[in-house]
């Protein structure tokens, strides 16, 4: 099939590349000239495992091309996938300006029948708005007889595993309009996704509103699980339970399962934060209050501060003179996405209290530099207290403690002996519960976690003033050695 992908962000680029890999002829449109030049040269503006190789292979085969020409892109594809951003507005609602601009351009330039597919995450009612925009443009051109159909086909891609998610989907949701127009579009979409249904049918057909709602409902459910586990973990810290054992106990129930049950520093990224807010806003427009989602969001915001609270409990409010190593900047492993990343909150809090940060991330360092510069744009003095290390060992050198924010695999099995020798003091604040508290206790680490028995420290705790005094003494001895 001939397919146009409007938008070469995360969703558009993965969708277009994977559809080209299946043998379709794909043209990707983006108005960012520099980005298109980069893609045409074989480079990729985002990090996603396996994506660069797929782009290069399909681009070389002629199945995947990139352009900034709107008219050419509309003329090209029988299917027009809208995969542009829907950032949150000031009130939390999804900003549809880019979706509707894409729809207007389709109506402005189309001369043959099209199927317009909403791939972007959009609130209920967007499909009708897309139809209205296209129809208005056709009417203005005196071409109201040109047929088109609107389809909702939400994506369910996890950053870091997007290729696998697209090529081996759990389900494919297709929302279509009623009548013959919708039936024809449904048949075309089924043909497009036929390679994924050879083993068993993964396609779920529904109306457009239900398809739009399904995407938000899925992300809201997953966000709820994360906040629920984080709230349980914070209680486990108080009562002395081990949240990892609790996770195993409840996850073994098939009605619950193990997915998204890990305690940590809160969710981030481009989907969960904005989609929870957008669903709340949609409810408000209809006079409904999403009390549970409001709590999910509040818990998540608080959880991003949980490691800072533990650091303050150990050292006190004033962190000046302390150097803290920080492992992990991206909001999750296998991506360079810094949007709503917990590390951004943690860094701001620590430097505002005088700490020096030595940060490392295997992939996200360059994006993190931009994000931190944005966050601290008005605080130039604080900017000078942030350093980015070339590797995780260098980040530890001269540091008084280690903070772990992202669960990259390379952090899971470190040389604890070397860590202990490199750090000024063996203190770890682990926001992802990567290690066994008992093992760290045997090695004389002070080990703070999220909701594990060992989070009460793996060695005898000191009062904040004592801990700080102990740290400064250790530093003096280290520097005089």
ZIFENBEL-V200026 format. One line per field, one symbol per residue. psi: psi as a letter, one per 30 degrees, with the letter a starting at -180 (. if undefined). burial: I if it has 24 or more other ideal C-beta (glycine too) atoms within 12 Angstrom, else O. A space follows every 10 residues. Layout:
BEGIN
psi: ???
burial: ???
END
This chain:
BEGIN
psi: ljkkjjkhae eeeeeeeeee ffgljkkkkk fjeeeeeeef gglkflkkkf eeeeeeeeee fgfjlklgje eeeeeekfkj kjhllilkaf gflkjgeeee eeeeeeeefk flkljjjjfl jklkfeeeee eeeeeeeeef ghhffkklkk kkillikkkf geeeeefike ljkjklllae eeeeeeeeee eegeffgeel jgkjklleee eeeeeeeeee eeeeeeeeee eeeeeeeefg ljfeeeeeee ffjffelfkh gklbgllaaf deeeeeeeee eeeefgglki eeeeeeeeee eefffeeeee eefeflejgk fkkkkjkjel fllglgkgkg keeeeeeeee ffgflkkjkk kfegeeeeee eeeeehegie eeefgkkjlf lfeeffkgkf lkkkekhkef feiljeeeee fekekikkjj gghflkeeee efghkjjkaj gleffgkflk llleeeeeee eeeeeeeeff .
burial: IIIIIIIIII IIIIIIIIII IIOIIIIIII OOOOIIOOII OOOIIIIIII IIOIIOOIIO OOIIIIIOOI OOIIOIIIII IIIIIIIIOO OIIIIIOIII IIIIIIIIII OOOIIIIIII IIIIIIIIII IOIIIOIIOO OOOOOOIIII IIIIIIIIII OIIOIIIOIO IIIIIIIOOO OIOOIIOIII OIIOOIOOOO OOIIIIIIIO IIIIIIIIII IIIIIIIIII IIIIOIIOOO OIIIOIIOOO OOOOOOOOOI IIIIIIIIII IIIIIIIIII IIIOOOOOOI OOIIOIIOII IOIIIIIIII IIIIIIOOIO OIIIIIIIII IIIIIIIIII IIIIIIIIII IIIIIIIIII IIIIIOIIOO IIOOIIOOOO OIOOIIIIIO OIIOIIIIII IIIIIIIIOO IOOIOIOOII OIIIIIIIII IIIIIIIOOI IOIOIIIIII IIIIIIIIIO OOOOOOIIOI IIOIIOOOOO O
END
